[in-house]
């Protein structure tokens, strides 16, 4: 896992915990939206970190 993916994972977890700790009654808050954004960025960082090599044989 790359450093950026680990950073996004930590940010997603922290913002999710902040949502549940501070806003128990509200459904959608800024920390919850941030959690979703950081989770998407985490998945994108994981995909980008795989360094997939595509070498088709074209004849």
C-alpha angles and dihedrals in degrees: 000000000000124000092250092052091050090049093051091047091053092047092049092050094046094049091047091051090047090053093052094042099048107025110041098152101039119085104203121029136158094261090053092051089048089051090055093047093048091047091054091047089049091055091046091050090051092051092046092047094058091076094210112203114211113193111167120188107232115188 
